Amino acid sequence: MDNLLSKIHNLEDIADYQKDSIVSKIIIEKDSGSVTYFAFDKDQGLSEHTVPFDAMVIIIDGDAEITISGENHQLHKNEMIIMPAQKPHALKAINKFKMLLTMIKS
């Protein structure tokens, strides 16, 4: 994280895609919440789960399918969605995609 402080960064360049993988990089991690950068290769995803706080996803590149409480949402570059606390959600790469995940714990 220290190499990101007080510098300008292009969001698409924070982490590269890796074949058949999900890459994550913690940008900020505090007791009150976190910001994490992800790069998903095509067909990669996170299985359905819940968290005890709201989480906001911003798509930086590509196309993702995010399912919240059984409802599918297709998101594209420069779009965002908030996944409510305690609601089951899952993510899948329609095409490879990059996103910022912001979780607020308080």
Secondary structure, DSSP 8 states (H G I E B T S, - for coil): -GGGTTS---GGGSS---TT-EEEEEEEEETTEEEEEEEE-TT-EEEEE--SS-EEEEEEEEEEEEEETTEEEEEETT-EEEE-TT--EEEEEEEEEEEEEEEE--
